[in-house]
Amino acid sequence: MHVPVSWLFRVIFLGCILATNAVAVRRIQGEIMLRNLFAAFHDDDGATLVEYTLIIALIATACIIVIRTLGTTIKNELTTVSAAIP
């Protein structure tokens, strides 16, 4: 089967155009991703999220300390009471 040379040139030309478009699309997508990344760093909502996370971590730490202290105290009191019962 013989393919005319003009068709081969058209196919090669079309392939080059498609490849060039694919590279351009990837470049534009990369630029959009970088723009979104920089926007995320300049967004103040992230700072608020970090502040709330720190507050929750401090409250959780305080609760753990209080529960451990009260737990030990209650355990000691119950041990004393159980020892007093004959």
Phi and psi in radians as a Rosetta constraint file:
Dihedral C 1 N 2 CA 2 C 2 CIRCULARHARMONIC -1.842 0.35
Dihedral N 2 CA 2 C 2 N 3 CIRCULARHARMONIC 2.194 0.35
Dihedral C 2 N 3 CA 3 C 3 CIRCULARHARMONIC -1.818 0.35
Dihedral N 3 CA 3 C 3 N 4 CIRCULARHARMONIC 2.246 0.35
Dihedral C 3 N 4 CA 4 C 4 CIRCULARHARMONIC -1.063 0.35
Dihedral N 4 CA 4 C 4 N 5 CIRCULARHARMONIC 2.540 0.35
Dihedral C 4 N 5 CA 5 C 5 CIRCULARHARMONIC -1.070 0.35
Dihedral N 5 CA 5 C 5 N 6 CIRCULARHARMONIC -0.608 0.35
Dihedral C 5 N 6 CA 6 C 6 CIRCULARHARMONIC -1.094 0.35
Dihedral N 6 CA 6 C 6 N 7 CIRCULARHARMONIC -0.612 0.35
Dihedral C 6 N 7 CA 7 C 7 CIRCULARHARMONIC -1.193 0.35
Dihedral N 7 CA 7 C 7 N 8 CIRCULARHARMONIC -0.704 0.35
Dihedral C 7 N 8 CA 8 C 8 CIRCULARHARMONIC -1.063 0.35
Dihedral N 8 CA 8 C 8 N 9 CIRCULARHARMONIC -0.763 0.35
Dihedral C 8 N 9 CA 9 C 9 CIRCULARHARMONIC -1.102 0.35
Dihedral N 9 CA 9 C 9 N 10 CIRCULARHARMONIC -0.676 0.35
Dihedral C 9 N 10 CA 10 C 10 CIRCULARHARMONIC -1.123 0.35
Dihedral N 10 CA 10 C 10 N 11 CIRCULARHARMONIC -0.746 0.35
Dihedral C 10 N 11 CA 11 C 11 CIRCULARHARMONIC -1.131 0.35
Dihedral N 11 CA 11 C 11 N 12 CIRCULARHARMONIC -0.785 0.35
Dihedral C 11 N 12 CA 12 C 12 CIRCULARHARMONIC -1.105 0.35
Dihedral N 12 CA 12 C 12 N 13 CIRCULARHARMONIC -0.761 0.35
Dihedral C 12 N 13 CA 13 C 13 CIRCULARHARMONIC -1.084 0.35
Dihedral N 13 CA 13 C 13 N 14 CIRCULARHARMONIC -0.778 0.35
Dihedral C 13 N 14 CA 14 C 14 CIRCULARHARMONIC -1.098 0.35
Dihedral N 14 CA 14 C 14 N 15 CIRCULARHARMONIC -0.731 0.35
Dihedral C 14 N 15 CA 15 C 15 CIRCULARHARMONIC -1.066 0.35
Dihedral N 15 CA 15 C 15 N 16 CIRCULARHARMONIC -0.711 0.35
Dihedral C 15 N 16 CA 16 C 16 CIRCULARHARMONIC -1.129 0.35
Dihedral N 16 CA 16 C 16 N 17 CIRCULARHARMONIC -0.718 0.35
Dihedral C 16 N 17 CA 17 C 17 CIRCULARHARMONIC -1.118 0.35
Dihedral N 17 CA 17 C 17 N 18 CIRCULARHARMONIC -0.782 0.35
Dihedral C 17 N 18 CA 18 C 18 CIRCULARHARMONIC -1.114 0.35
Dihedral N 18 CA 18 C 18 N 19 CIRCULARHARMONIC -0.723 0.35
Dihedral C 18 N 19 CA 19 C 19 CIRCULARHARMONIC -1.126 0.35
Dihedral N 19 CA 19 C 19 N 20 CIRCULARHARMONIC -0.732 0.35
Dihedral C 19 N 20 CA 20 C 20 CIRCULARHARMONIC -1.107 0.35
Dihedral N 20 CA 20 C 20 N 21 CIRCULARHARMONIC -0.724 0.35
Dihedral C 20 N 21 CA 21 C 21 CIRCULARHARMONIC -1.130 0.35
Dihedral N 21 CA 21 C 21 N 22 CIRCULARHARMONIC -0.685 0.35
Dihedral C 21 N 22 CA 22 C 22 CIRCULARHARMONIC -1.119 0.35
Dihedral N 22 CA 22 C 22 N 23 CIRCULARHARMONIC -0.706 0.35
Dihedral C 22 N 23 CA 23 C 23 CIRCULARHARMONIC -1.144 0.35
Dihedral N 23 CA 23 C 23 N 24 CIRCULARHARMONIC -0.734 0.35
Dihedral C 23 N 24 CA 24 C 24 CIRCULARHARMONIC -1.113 0.35
Dihedral N 24 CA 24 C 24 N 25 CIRCULARHARMONIC -0.706 0.35
Dihedral C 24 N 25 CA 25 C 25 CIRCULARHARMONIC -1.127 0.35
Dihedral N 25 CA 25 C 25 N 26 CIRCULARHARMONIC -0.746 0.35
Dihedral C 25 N 26 CA 26 C 26 CIRCULARHARMONIC -1.107 0.35
Dihedral N 26 CA 26 C 26 N 27 CIRCULARHARMONIC -0.698 0.35
Dihedral C 26 N 27 CA 27 C 27 CIRCULARHARMONIC -1.120 0.35
Dihedral N 27 CA 27 C 27 N 28 CIRCULARHARMONIC -0.750 0.35
Dihedral C 27 N 28 CA 28 C 28 CIRCULARHARMONIC -1.149 0.35
Dihedral N 28 CA 28 C 28 N 29 CIRCULARHARMONIC -0.714 0.35
Dihedral C 28 N 29 CA 29 C 29 CIRCULARHARMONIC -1.104 0.35
Dihedral N 29 CA 29 C 29 N 30 CIRCULARHARMONIC -0.691 0.35
Dihedral C 29 N 30 CA 30 C 30 CIRCULARHARMONIC -1.100 0.35
Dihedral N 30 CA 30 C 30 N 31 CIRCULARHARMONIC -0.728 0.35
Dihedral C 30 N 31 CA 31 C 31 CIRCULARHARMONIC -1.122 0.35
Dihedral N 31 CA 31 C 31 N 32 CIRCULARHARMONIC -0.694 0.35
Dihedral C 31 N 32 CA 32 C 32 CIRCULARHARMONIC -1.138 0.35
Dihedral N 32 CA 32 C 32 N 33 CIRCULARHARMONIC -0.726 0.35
Dihedral C 32 N 33 CA 33 C 33 CIRCULARHARMONIC -1.099 0.35
Dihedral N 33 CA 33 C 33 N 34 CIRCULARHARMONIC -0.755 0.35
Dihedral C 33 N 34 CA 34 C 34 CIRCULARHARMONIC -1.123 0.35
Dihedral N 34 CA 34 C 34 N 35 CIRCULARHARMONIC -0.714 0.35
Dihedral C 34 N 35 CA 35 C 35 CIRCULARHARMONIC -1.077 0.35
Dihedral N 35 CA 35 C 35 N 36 CIRCULARHARMONIC -0.745 0.35
Dihedral C 35 N 36 CA 36 C 36 CIRCULARHARMONIC -1.157 0.35
Dihedral N 36 CA 36 C 36 N 37 CIRCULARHARMONIC -0.662 0.35
Dihedral C 36 N 37 CA 37 C 37 CIRCULARHARMONIC -1.124 0.35
Dihedral N 37 CA 37 C 37 N 38 CIRCULARHARMONIC -0.794 0.35
Dihedral C 37 N 38 CA 38 C 38 CIRCULARHARMONIC -1.141 0.35
Dihedral N 38 CA 38 C 38 N 39 CIRCULARHARMONIC -0.627 0.35
Dihedral C 38 N 39 CA 39 C 39 CIRCULARHARMONIC -1.142 0.35
Dihedral N 39 CA 39 C 39 N 40 CIRCULARHARMONIC -0.617 0.35
Dihedral C 39 N 40 CA 40 C 40 CIRCULARHARMONIC -1.159 0.35
Dihedral N 40 CA 40 C 40 N 41 CIRCULARHARMONIC -0.612 0.35
Dihedral C 40 N 41 CA 41 C 41 CIRCULARHARMONIC -1.238 0.35
Dihedral N 41 CA 41 C 41 N 42 CIRCULARHARMONIC -0.487 0.35
Dihedral C 41 N 42 CA 42 C 42 CIRCULARHARMONIC -1.616 0.35
Dihedral N 42 CA 42 C 42 N 43 CIRCULARHARMONIC -0.004 0.35
Dihedral C 42 N 43 CA 43 C 43 CIRCULARHARMONIC -1.424 0.35
Dihedral N 43 CA 43 C 43 N 44 CIRCULARHARMONIC 2.318 0.35
Dihedral C 43 N 44 CA 44 C 44 CIRCULARHARMONIC -1.406 0.35
Dihedral N 44 CA 44 C 44 N 45 CIRCULARHARMONIC -0.260 0.35
Dihedral C 44 N 45 CA 45 C 45 CIRCULARHARMONIC -1.121 0.35
Dihedral N 45 CA 45 C 45 N 46 CIRCULARHARMONIC -0.550 0.35
Dihedral C 45 N 46 CA 46 C 46 CIRCULARHARMONIC -1.127 0.35
Dihedral N 46 CA 46 C 46 N 47 CIRCULARHARMONIC -0.685 0.35
Dihedral C 46 N 47 CA 47 C 47 CIRCULARHARMONIC -1.126 0.35
Dihedral N 47 CA 47 C 47 N 48 CIRCULARHARMONIC -0.703 0.35
Dihedral C 47 N 48 CA 48 C 48 CIRCULARHARMONIC -1.103 0.35
Dihedral N 48 CA 48 C 48 N 49 CIRCULARHARMONIC -0.707 0.35
Dihedral C 48 N 49 CA 49 C 49 CIRCULARHARMONIC -1.090 0.35
Dihedral N 49 CA 49 C 49 N 50 CIRCULARHARMONIC -0.732 0.35
Dihedral C 49 N 50 CA 50 C 50 CIRCULARHARMONIC -1.125 0.35
Dihedral N 50 CA 50 C 50 N 51 CIRCULARHARMONIC -0.730 0.35
Dihedral C 50 N 51 CA 51 C 51 CIRCULARHARMONIC -1.084 0.35
Dihedral N 51 CA 51 C 51 N 52 CIRCULARHARMONIC -0.792 0.35
Dihedral C 51 N 52 CA 52 C 52 CIRCULARHARMONIC -1.117 0.35
Dihedral N 52 CA 52 C 52 N 53 CIRCULARHARMONIC -0.663 0.35
Dihedral C 52 N 53 CA 53 C 53 CIRCULARHARMONIC -1.103 0.35
Dihedral N 53 CA 53 C 53 N 54 CIRCULARHARMONIC -0.749 0.35
Dihedral C 53 N 54 CA 54 C 54 CIRCULARHARMONIC -1.121 0.35
Dihedral N 54 CA 54 C 54 N 55 CIRCULARHARMONIC -0.709 0.35
Dihedral C 54 N 55 CA 55 C 55 CIRCULARHARMONIC -1.088 0.35
Dihedral N 55 CA 55 C 55 N 56 CIRCULARHARMONIC -0.789 0.35
Dihedral C 55 N 56 CA 56 C 56 CIRCULARHARMONIC -1.096 0.35
Dihedral N 56 CA 56 C 56 N 57 CIRCULARHARMONIC -0.698 0.35
Dihedral C 56 N 57 CA 57 C 57 CIRCULARHARMONIC -1.122 0.35
Dihedral N 57 CA 57 C 57 N 58 CIRCULARHARMONIC -0.709 0.35
Dihedral C 57 N 58 CA 58 C 58 CIRCULARHARMONIC -1.159 0.35
Dihedral N 58 CA 58 C 58 N 59 CIRCULARHARMONIC -0.727 0.35
Dihedral C 58 N 59 CA 59 C 59 CIRCULARHARMONIC -1.116 0.35
Dihedral N 59 CA 59 C 59 N 60 CIRCULARHARMONIC -0.748 0.35
Dihedral C 59 N 60 CA 60 C 60 CIRCULARHARMONIC -1.101 0.35
Dihedral N 60 CA 60 C 60 N 61 CIRCULARHARMONIC -0.727 0.35
Dihedral C 60 N 61 CA 61 C 61 CIRCULARHARMONIC -1.098 0.35
Dihedral N 61 CA 61 C 61 N 62 CIRCULARHARMONIC -0.776 0.35
Dihedral C 61 N 62 CA 62 C 62 CIRCULARHARMONIC -1.076 0.35
Dihedral N 62 CA 62 C 62 N 63 CIRCULARHARMONIC -0.733 0.35
Dihedral C 62 N 63 CA 63 C 63 CIRCULARHARMONIC -1.094 0.35
Dihedral N 63 CA 63 C 63 N 64 CIRCULARHARMONIC -0.729 0.35
Dihedral C 63 N 64 CA 64 C 64 CIRCULARHARMONIC -1.116 0.35
Dihedral N 64 CA 64 C 64 N 65 CIRCULARHARMONIC -0.750 0.35
Dihedral C 64 N 65 CA 65 C 65 CIRCULARHARMONIC -1.105 0.35
Dihedral N 65 CA 65 C 65 N 66 CIRCULARHARMONIC -0.801 0.35
Dihedral C 65 N 66 CA 66 C 66 CIRCULARHARMONIC -1.107 0.35
Dihedral N 66 CA 66 C 66 N 67 CIRCULARHARMONIC -0.770 0.35
Dihedral C 66 N 67 CA 67 C 67 CIRCULARHARMONIC -1.130 0.35
Dihedral N 67 CA 67 C 67 N 68 CIRCULARHARMONIC -0.716 0.35
Dihedral C 67 N 68 CA 68 C 68 CIRCULARHARMONIC -1.134 0.35
Dihedral N 68 CA 68 C 68 N 69 CIRCULARHARMONIC -0.750 0.35
Dihedral C 68 N 69 CA 69 C 69 CIRCULARHARMONIC -1.147 0.35
Dihedral N 69 CA 69 C 69 N 70 CIRCULARHARMONIC -0.844 0.35
Dihedral C 69 N 70 CA 70 C 70 CIRCULARHARMONIC -1.138 0.35
Dihedral N 70 CA 70 C 70 N 71 CIRCULARHARMONIC -0.634 0.35
Dihedral C 70 N 71 CA 71 C 71 CIRCULARHARMONIC -1.089 0.35
Dihedral N 71 CA 71 C 71 N 72 CIRCULARHARMONIC -0.743 0.35
Dihedral C 71 N 72 CA 72 C 72 CIRCULARHARMONIC -1.158 0.35
Dihedral N 72 CA 72 C 72 N 73 CIRCULARHARMONIC -0.744 0.35
Dihedral C 72 N 73 CA 73 C 73 CIRCULARHARMONIC -1.107 0.35
Dihedral N 73 CA 73 C 73 N 74 CIRCULARHARMONIC -0.804 0.35
Dihedral C 73 N 74 CA 74 C 74 CIRCULARHARMONIC -1.128 0.35
Dihedral N 74 CA 74 C 74 N 75 CIRCULARHARMONIC -0.687 0.35
Dihedral C 74 N 75 CA 75 C 75 CIRCULARHARMONIC -1.082 0.35
Dihedral N 75 CA 75 C 75 N 76 CIRCULARHARMONIC -0.760 0.35
Dihedral C 75 N 76 CA 76 C 76 CIRCULARHARMONIC -1.110 0.35
Dihedral N 76 CA 76 C 76 N 77 CIRCULARHARMONIC -0.731 0.35
Dihedral C 76 N 77 CA 77 C 77 CIRCULARHARMONIC -1.123 0.35
Dihedral N 77 CA 77 C 77 N 78 CIRCULARHARMONIC -0.753 0.35
Dihedral C 77 N 78 CA 78 C 78 CIRCULARHARMONIC -1.174 0.35
Dihedral N 78 CA 78 C 78 N 79 CIRCULARHARMONIC -0.607 0.35
Dihedral C 78 N 79 CA 79 C 79 CIRCULARHARMONIC -1.137 0.35
Dihedral N 79 CA 79 C 79 N 80 CIRCULARHARMONIC -0.733 0.35
Dihedral C 79 N 80 CA 80 C 80 CIRCULARHARMONIC -1.111 0.35
Dihedral N 80 CA 80 C 80 N 81 CIRCULARHARMONIC -0.765 0.35
Dihedral C 80 N 81 CA 81 C 81 CIRCULARHARMONIC -1.131 0.35
Dihedral N 81 CA 81 C 81 N 82 CIRCULARHARMONIC -0.762 0.35
Dihedral C 81 N 82 CA 82 C 82 CIRCULARHARMONIC -1.182 0.35
Dihedral N 82 CA 82 C 82 N 83 CIRCULARHARMONIC -0.537 0.35
Dihedral C 82 N 83 CA 83 C 83 CIRCULARHARMONIC -1.269 0.35
Dihedral N 83 CA 83 C 83 N 84 CIRCULARHARMONIC -0.502 0.35
Dihedral C 83 N 84 CA 84 C 84 CIRCULARHARMONIC -1.341 0.35
Dihedral N 84 CA 84 C 84 N 85 CIRCULARHARMONIC -0.407 0.35
Dihedral C 84 N 85 CA 85 C 85 CIRCULARHARMONIC -1.391 0.35
Dihedral N 85 CA 85 C 85 N 86 CIRCULARHARMONIC 2.207 0.35
